[in-house]
Amino acid sequence: MKTLDKIPTGKIERASKLVKTGVKIGGNYAKYYSKKLVNPDTSKDELNEDNAEDIYNGLKSLKGSALKVAQMLSMEKNLLPNAYVEKFSLSQFSVPPLSAPLVRRTFKKYLGKYPEEVFDSFEQDSINAASIGQVHKATKNGKNLAVKIQYPGVAQSISSDLALVKPIATRMFNLQGKDSVKYFKEVEDKLIEETNYLLEIKQSIEITAACNVIDNLRFPNYYDNLSNEKIITMDWMVGQHLGEFTRTDFPQVLGDKLGQTLWDFYMFQIHGLKKVHADPHPGNFLINNREELIAIDFGCIKEVPDSFYIPYFDLALKENISNDKIFTEKLYALEILMPNDTPEELSFFKGLFHEMLSLFTSPFHEETFDFGNKDFWNRIATLSEQYASDKQLRKMNGNRGSKHFLYMNRTFFGLYNLLHDLRANVSVNSYKNYLD
């Protein structure tokens, strides 16, 4: 893969790159409408593929927040056309790495020494390049290590990147006016946290220590003396990426075992720690040769305050969803319903969320749940299509829900998708065995 000798870091430079991408997209639409004039039955498949390709190619050279947003969207399998999901999912594994000279300069800038002065050996070619940093293999004192180096300029460009992405997101999610500020601020704050590697090390050590009680789950050790705000050094973990594993012909008993471990890991964090690894994409998990799950990245941790946790999980109870008084109270508590809503808005959003929550919380209504159940996913796809084309919804203010929904929903959508890929049948309450 072609390497990068430079990453655009200035606001004007990065905006210029996105403008060029926008011109390409405009050309794609012109080509699509020309074909449609000749053949009215022309589908949008080719348009979606061309747009996805051009958007991804524009973002991958920018790195940072813009590419991170693409990665987040790739997990929303029922929100975007499949062409976008497939192309954006490459941001989890397959983006151009920094060139070897740029890696050496960046390392020296961050740690005051070149890599070969710190480690016994250091592979100049990265093993994995993602949105915020890339990973190199190294050795020291007989240990195999993974060294994650943050891309230059990423932290400084977060605000300007989000300002560029904001118009797209506003249209996509039908957000209106100043009330949408809280959502973008939540994303910005989380991205800033993800660029603070000292915070990531602290969070990683705390969560891995607490979650070590969970069966079939492993974590790397982290090395403070070989890390700082822009570099993290940890154990090199050997295994197959979860995304690669799910594309193999694995026995279902193993899919169930790994799925149970994932489920217990997430439920233990949410209900026991009130904080959660909010980036459950396949690139953050490995499967080792002992058939254990390895979690390797804790940059994005979402704390769950009681003011959100209590009404959120109250609505996971079937009896509360079917009780109109309690259901309405919880929707207000979660800022889904608002005091200034019209009777039409109240009726519409109560109906919408009743249907959505009845479906999405159904795993919590059973002792065991089969995430490979095609009917469950068909119902999700049907519901997504129904509301994506709902003209009434487009007229409504989309600023609905607490800011905490952003990363909690991301966590659950990501987890559900991983469990679906494993076709896992899980015991819903087994995580309680690990709680005090």
Protein Blocks (a to p, Z undefined) as FASTA:
>chain_A
ZZdfbdcfbfklmmmmmmmmmmmmmmmmmmmmmmmmmmmmlcfklmmmmmmmmmmmmmmm
ngmmllmmmmmmmmmmmlpcfklmmmmmmmmmmccdddfklmmmmmmmmnopafklmpmb
dcfbafbdcfkbccddddeehiacddddddehklmmmmmmmmmmmmmmmmmnopghjklm
mmmmmmmmmmmmmmmmklmmmmmmmmmmmmmmpghiacddddfklgcfkbccdddddddd
fklmmmpccdfklmmmmmmmmmmmmmmmmmmnopacfbbcfklpccdfkopacdfbffbc
cdddfklmmmmmmmmpmklmmmmklmmmmmmmnomacfklcfklmmmmmmmmmmmmmmmm
mmmmpfbdcfkbmklmmmmmmmmmmmmmmmklmmpcfbgcjfklmmmmmmmmmmmmmmmm
nopacdfklmmmmpZZ
